[in-house]
Amino acid sequence: MVLEKRNQLTASQTFIESIQEALDKGLHAIELFFDLSKAYDVINHDLLLDKLNSYGIRGITNLWFKSYLTQRVQFVEINQTDYNNAEQNRYISSSREGRHGIPQGSGLGPLLYLLFINDLPLNIRGAKVVLCADDTNLLITGKDECVLQHKITKVMREVETWLQKSNLIINTEKTIAMSFHSKQMRLPLRPKVIFKNLEVVCKSELRFFGFSITENLKWDAHTRALSSKLCKVKVLTALKKLSMNDNMKFMENFDPERSNRERRKLTRKIYSGGRKQTNLYDEKGVLVTLGKDLCDCLDETCPGCHFPCPKCLSCKCGHECRQNRKWMYDSIEIEGKEEVIRNKDLNDQVGAVWLYSAPRTLVLTMLCCCSVFCHHGQLMCGTHNRAITCSRPYSLAAV
């Protein structure tokens, strides 16, 4: 049975329901989990084109697939670099034309593979076949051990014949059999599964489409595995709380709309000795910052102090324009990754940390997994507790 327009969850549901239905009828069930060795790399182009022709893909369309598969040249290139990533030597092997395999990396590769193995259920008559992606599973049922053993022997011969015609190879070491039984049956049947004079290993527990299944179809093993993963997440959450330094605690509670009294009270709880407040006046004696600005570090490169005001476009306007200035960053670009974290995804991607920046796109670069950034663009590591250079940073991103 080929599952069309389905996912792994649907395949696992169909698999479990088929076994449960057989057990409800009083039958014994044996499931065979096949693993094909290098499935995408050993497919014969001529056989694939013949199967496409039998499916009705003929004429120009078949020729298009032929041009897509054939006359592909492969070679190996090795670049030798020094410690500064400067290229020193370059080695290129001789090229060869690939006569087998499906090009990977596109949606057409898995589709062609499924079309290639689509005739497997038609050649297996004594078992129920479930195909999903590159996973091939066979369910064999029988009333007693003799009938079940006879069906298994017949099915394995049919599978071997189909594999020889399709030029595919099964990895016998990773091919597994499992005998399912009801809760009332204490000892399941253990029939021998022989493939090419080798006995297939029969296990009582294995992973299937992300689930841990057992021979009695209980969820104890899956629950234990899931609980173990959740415990690791809980431990990481606890470690994150322990690694929170004073600067991160301050920024989590930082809001430029807070009153000076609330912010000074919060600062005294975090830092010992209190904090010195700086008032800045321009050349005419007009007060520029009154403690309500986003930053008062007075650094010439600080965007919070020297970027133009969004209202009057002045670099240093009066305090009436600079009070309660609040800017949200637009995006963060992570080095080594293609995605860009947008402002709308802030709570999901970055965390519940307030971020403020100049009224323009602020691009931050991720250097390590524990990095945070202040408005100067200087790297600070929350884990190693590096100091923040400004007294009240207005932009802090924990990525």
JOFENRA-V508114 format. One record per residue. N is the residue number from 0. RES is the residue in three letters. SS is DSSP state (a for helix, b for strand, c for the rest). PHI is phi in whole degrees, -180 to 180 (NA if undefined). D_CENTER is the distance of its C-alpha to the mean C-alpha in Angstrom with 1 decimal. Layout:
# JOFENRA-V508114
n: [N,N]
res: [RES,RES]
ss: [SS,SS]
phi: [PHI,PHI]
d_center: [D_CENTER,D_CENTER]
This chain:
# JOFENRA-V508114
n: [0,1,2,3,4,5,6,7,8,9,10,11,12,13,14,15,16,17,18,19,20,21,22,23,24,25,26,27,28,29,30,31,32,33,34,35,36,37,38,39,40,41,42,43,44,45,46,47,48,49,50,51,52,53,54,55,56,57,58,59,60,61,62,63,64,65,66,67,68,69,70,71,72,73,74,75,76,77,78,79,80,81,82,83,84,85,86,87,88,89,90,91,92,93,94,95,96,97,98,99,100,101,102,103,104,105,106,107,108,109,110,111,112,113,114,115,116,117,118,119,120,121,122,123,124,125,126,127,128,129,130,131,132,133,134,135,136,137,138,139,140,141,142,143,144,145,146,147,148,149,150,151,152,153,154,155,156,157,158,159,160,161,162,163,164,165,166,167,168,169,170,171,172,173,174,175,176,177,178,179,180,181,182,183,184,185,186,187,188,189,190,191,192,193,194,195,196,197,198,199,200,201,202,203,204,205,206,207,208,209,210,211,212,213,214,215,216,217,218,219,220,221,222,223,224,225,226,227,228,229,230,231,232,233,234,235,236,237,238,239,240,241,242,243,244,245,246,247,248,249,250,251,252,253,254,255,256,257,258,259,260,261,262,263,264,265,266,267,268,269,270,271,272,273,274,275,276,277,278,279,280,281,282,283,284,285,286,287,288,289,290,291,292,293,294,295,296,297,298,299,300,301,302,303,304,305,306,307,308,309,310,311,312,313,314,315,316,317,318,319,320,321,322,323,324,325,326,327,328,329,330,331,332,333,334,335,336,337,338,339,340,341,342,343,344,345,346,347,348,349,350,351,352,353,354,355,356,357,358,359,360,361,362,363,364,365,366,367,368,369,370,371,372,373,374,375,376,377,378,379,380,381,382,383,384,385,386,387,388,389,390,391,392,393,394,395,396,397,398]
res: [MET,VAL,LEU,GLU,LYS,ARG,ASN,GLN,LEU,THR,ALA,SER,GLN,THR,PHE,ILE,GLU,SER,ILE,GLN,GLU,ALA,LEU,ASP,LYS,GLY,LEU,HIS,ALA,ILE,GLU,LEU,PHE,PHE,ASP,LEU,SER,LYS,ALA,TYR,ASP,VAL,ILE,ASN,HIS,ASP,LEU,LEU,LEU,ASP,LYS,LEU,ASN,SER,TYR,GLY,ILE,ARG,GLY,ILE,THR,ASN,LEU,TRP,PHE,LYS,SER,TYR,LEU,THR,GLN,ARG,VAL,GLN,PHE,VAL,GLU,ILE,ASN,GLN,THR,ASP,TYR,ASN,ASN,ALA,GLU,GLN,ASN,ARG,TYR,ILE,SER,SER,SER,ARG,GLU,GLY,ARG,HIS,GLY,ILE,PRO,GLN,GLY,SER,GLY,LEU,GLY,PRO,LEU,LEU,TYR,LEU,LEU,PHE,ILE,ASN,ASP,LEU,PRO,LEU,ASN,ILE,ARG,GLY,ALA,LYS,VAL,VAL,LEU,CYS,ALA,ASP,ASP,THR,ASN,LEU,LEU,ILE,THR,GLY,LYS,ASP,GLU,CYS,VAL,LEU,GLN,HIS,LYS,ILE,THR,LYS,VAL,MET,ARG,GLU,VAL,GLU,THR,TRP,LEU,GLN,LYS,SER,ASN,LEU,ILE,ILE,ASN,THR,GLU,LYS,THR,ILE,ALA,MET,SER,PHE,HIS,SER,LYS,GLN,MET,ARG,LEU,PRO,LEU,ARG,PRO,LYS,VAL,ILE,PHE,LYS,ASN,LEU,GLU,VAL,VAL,CYS,LYS,SER,GLU,LEU,ARG,PHE,PHE,GLY,PHE,SER,ILE,THR,GLU,ASN,LEU,LYS,TRP,ASP,ALA,HIS,THR,ARG,ALA,LEU,SER,SER,LYS,LEU,CYS,LYS,VAL,LYS,VAL,LEU,THR,ALA,LEU,LYS,LYS,LEU,SER,MET,ASN,ASP,ASN,MET,LYS,PHE,MET,GLU,ASN,PHE,ASP,PRO,GLU,ARG,SER,ASN,ARG,GLU,ARG,ARG,LYS,LEU,THR,ARG,LYS,ILE,TYR,SER,GLY,GLY,ARG,LYS,GLN,THR,ASN,LEU,TYR,ASP,GLU,LYS,GLY,VAL,LEU,VAL,THR,LEU,GLY,LYS,ASP,LEU,CYS,ASP,CYS,LEU,ASP,GLU,THR,CYS,PRO,GLY,CYS,HIS,PHE,PRO,CYS,PRO,LYS,CYS,LEU,SER,CYS,LYS,CYS,GLY,HIS,GLU,CYS,ARG,GLN,ASN,ARG,LYS,TRP,MET,TYR,ASP,SER,ILE,GLU,ILE,GLU,GLY,LYS,GLU,GLU,VAL,ILE,ARG,ASN,LYS,ASP,LEU,ASN,ASP,GLN,VAL,GLY,ALA,VAL,TRP,LEU,TYR,SER,ALA,PRO,ARG,THR,LEU,VAL,LEU,THR,MET,LEU,CYS,CYS,CYS,SER,VAL,PHE,CYS,HIS,HIS,GLY,GLN,LEU,MET,CYS,GLY,THR,HIS,ASN,ARG,ALA,ILE,THR,CYS,SER,ARG,PRO,TYR,SER,LEU,ALA,ALA,VAL]
ss: [c,b,c,c,c,c,c,a,a,a,a,a,a,a,a,a,a,a,a,a,a,a,a,a,c,c,c,b,b,b,b,b,b,b,c,b,c,c,c,c,c,c,c,b,a,a,a,a,a,a,a,a,a,a,c,c,c,c,c,a,a,a,a,a,a,a,a,a,a,c,c,c,b,b,c,c,b,b,b,b,b,c,c,c,c,c,b,b,b,b,b,b,c,c,c,b,b,c,c,b,c,c,c,c,c,c,a,a,a,a,a,a,a,a,a,a,c,c,c,a,a,a,a,c,c,c,c,b,b,b,b,b,c,c,b,b,b,b,b,b,b,b,c,c,a,a,a,a,a,a,a,a,a,a,a,a,a,a,a,a,a,a,a,a,a,a,c,c,c,b,c,c,c,c,c,b,b,b,b,b,c,c,c,c,c,c,c,c,c,c,c,c,c,b,b,c,c,b,b,c,b,b,c,c,b,b,b,b,c,c,b,b,b,b,c,c,c,c,c,a,a,a,a,a,a,a,a,a,a,a,a,a,a,a,a,a,a,a,a,a,a,a,c,c,c,a,a,a,a,a,a,a,c,c,c,c,c,c,c,a,a,a,a,a,a,a,a,a,a,a,c,c,c,c,c,c,c,c,c,b,b,c,c,c,c,c,b,b,b,c,c,c,c,c,c,c,c,c,c,c,c,c,a,a,a,a,c,c,c,c,c,c,c,c,c,c,c,c,a,a,a,a,c,c,c,c,c,c,c,c,b,b,b,c,c,c,c,c,c,b,b,b,a,a,a,a,a,a,a,c,c,c,c,c,c,c,c,c,c,c,c,c,c,c,c,c,c,c,c,c,b,b,b,c,c,c,c,c,b,b,b,c,c,c,c,c,c,c,c,c,c,c,c,c,c,c,b,b,c]
phi: [NA,-99,-90,-94,54,-124,-117,-66,-64,-66,-64,-66,-65,-62,-63,-69,-64,-66,-67,-64,-65,-67,-67,-65,-85,81,-96,-92,-126,-123,-110,-111,-107,-92,-125,-86,-75,48,-58,-78,-94,-110,-70,-77,-66,-65,-65,-65,-66,-65,-68,-63,-65,-70,-84,103,-90,-126,67,-64,-64,-66,-66,-64,-65,-64,-67,-73,-91,-94,57,-100,-98,-124,-155,-113,-124,-125,-107,-98,-124,-95,-67,-93,61,-88,-71,-108,-130,-136,-120,-129,-81,-71,-91,-138,-87,-81,-103,-136,97,-111,-59,-104,106,-131,-71,-75,-62,-60,-66,-66,-65,-65,-67,-70,-98,-66,-88,-61,-60,-73,-99,-114,-101,-98,-149,-95,-105,-120,-113,-147,58,-100,-98,-124,-130,-123,-110,-118,-124,-163,-74,-138,-68,-65,-63,-65,-65,-64,-65,-62,-61,-67,-66,-64,-67,-65,-65,-63,-64,-66,-65,-66,-68,-93,58,-111,-125,-99,-83,-66,-70,-99,-80,-128,-117,-141,-100,-95,-147,-78,-67,-75,-86,-77,-113,-77,-72,-125,-70,-83,-112,-109,-135,54,64,-121,-86,-78,-70,-108,-112,-100,-155,-159,-96,-141,54,86,-108,-97,-111,-122,-70,-102,58,-94,-102,-64,-65,-66,-65,-65,-64,-68,-65,-64,-66,-66,-64,-65,-64,-64,-65,-63,-64,-66,-66,-64,-66,-70,-87,-68,-87,-64,-64,-69,-62,-64,-72,-65,-105,-87,-145,-64,-87,-67,-74,-60,-66,-66,-71,-66,-65,-67,-65,-65,-70,-92,-102,-88,90,77,-140,-86,-92,-111,-103,-118,-119,-86,-64,-88,87,-84,-67,-93,-124,-120,91,-99,-74,-73,-153,-135,-76,65,-77,-65,-94,-81,-62,-67,-102,-124,-77,-61,-71,-67,-92,-112,60,-97,-73,-140,-97,-72,-67,-68,-92,-94,-74,57,-72,-140,-123,-105,-70,-96,-160,-129,-101,-97,-68,88,-129,-88,-76,-122,-79,-88,-65,-69,-100,-60,-66,-83,-95,-103,123,-82,-126,-71,-125,-136,-156,-69,-75,-160,-68,-109,-104,-111,-109,-84,-104,-150,-72,-115,-90,-132,-131,-99,-72,-79,81,-81,-79,-131,-108,-67,-72,-94,58,-80,-75,-90,-76,-95,-74,-135,-65,-96,-134,-143,-117,-100,-102]
d_center: [28.8,26.2,23.9,23.9,21.6,19.8,16.4,15.7,16.9,20.1,20.5,20.3,22.8,25.1,25.0,26.0,28.5,30.2,30.6,31.9,34.3,35.7,36.3,38.0,40.4,41.3,39.7,37.9,34.4,32.8,29.2,28.4,24.8,25.1,23.0,24.0,24.2,22.6,22.7,21.8,24.1,27.3,27.9,31.4,31.8,35.3,34.3,31.4,33.8,36.3,34.0,33.1,36.8,37.4,34.9,36.9,35.0,38.2,40.1,38.5,35.0,35.2,36.5,33.6,31.1,33.4,33.3,29.5,29.3,32.4,33.7,30.4,31.2,29.0,29.7,28.2,28.4,28.4,29.0,30.6,30.3,32.0,30.9,30.9,28.6,31.7,32.0,34.9,34.8,33.2,33.3,32.9,33.5,35.6,34.0,33.9,33.4,30.7,32.4,29.6,26.0,23.9,22.2,18.5,16.0,17.5,17.7,21.2,20.2,18.8,21.6,24.3,23.1,23.4,26.8,27.9,27.4,28.5,32.0,31.1,31.9,35.3,36.2,35.4,38.0,38.0,34.4,31.9,29.0,25.4,23.3,19.6,17.7,18.8,19.8,23.5,25.2,29.0,30.8,34.4,36.9,40.5,43.3,44.3,43.4,45.7,44.3,40.7,41.5,43.2,40.3,37.8,40.1,40.6,36.9,36.0,38.8,37.5,34.0,35.6,37.7,34.9,32.8,35.9,36.5,32.9,32.8,29.7,29.3,28.0,26.7,29.1,27.6,24.3,26.2,26.8,29.3,29.5,32.6,32.2,35.1,36.1,36.5,40.2,40.1,39.8,39.6,37.6,38.9,37.9,38.9,38.5,36.0,37.2,35.6,37.5,39.6,36.6,35.8,32.3,31.1,31.2,28.9,29.1,25.4,22.1,18.5,18.3,15.3,13.7,17.2,19.8,23.0,26.5,29.7,31.2,28.2,28.0,24.8,25.9,23.6,20.5,21.8,22.3,18.8,17.4,20.0,19.2,15.6,17.1,19.8,17.5,16.1,19.7,20.8,18.4,19.8,23.2,22.8,21.7,24.8,26.9,25.7,26.6,29.4,32.3,31.1,27.8,29.9,32.3,29.8,28.1,31.6,32.7,33.9,36.5,38.3,39.3,42.9,44.1,45.3,42.0,40.2,43.0,42.8,39.1,39.6,42.4,40.2,37.6,39.8,43.1,46.2,45.1,44.2,46.6,46.4,47.2,49.1,49.2,52.1,52.5,55.7,57.6,56.9,54.4,51.8,48.4,46.1,47.1,44.2,42.2,40.6,37.0,38.0,41.4,40.6,43.0,41.1,41.9,38.3,37.0,35.7,36.7,40.3,40.9,38.7,40.8,41.3,39.8,43.1,45.8,43.7,45.7,44.3,46.5,47.9,49.6,48.1,48.3,45.5,43.4,43.4,40.2,38.3,34.7,32.1,28.4,26.1,24.6,21.4,19.6,18.4,16.0,17.2,14.9,12.5,13.4,12.8,15.9,16.2,19.1,21.8,21.0,17.6,19.2,19.2,15.6,14.1,16.9,18.8,22.4,24.0,26.7,26.4,29.5,30.3,32.9,33.2,31.1,27.6,26.5,23.9,22.6,21.0,18.5,20.1,18.7,16.5,19.7,21.3,23.2,25.5,29.0,30.9,32.4,29.1,29.7,26.9,27.2,25.3,25.2,24.8,27.8,29.8,31.0,33.6,33.3,36.2,37.1,38.7,36.6,33.5,32.7,29.1,26.6,22.8,20.6,17.2]
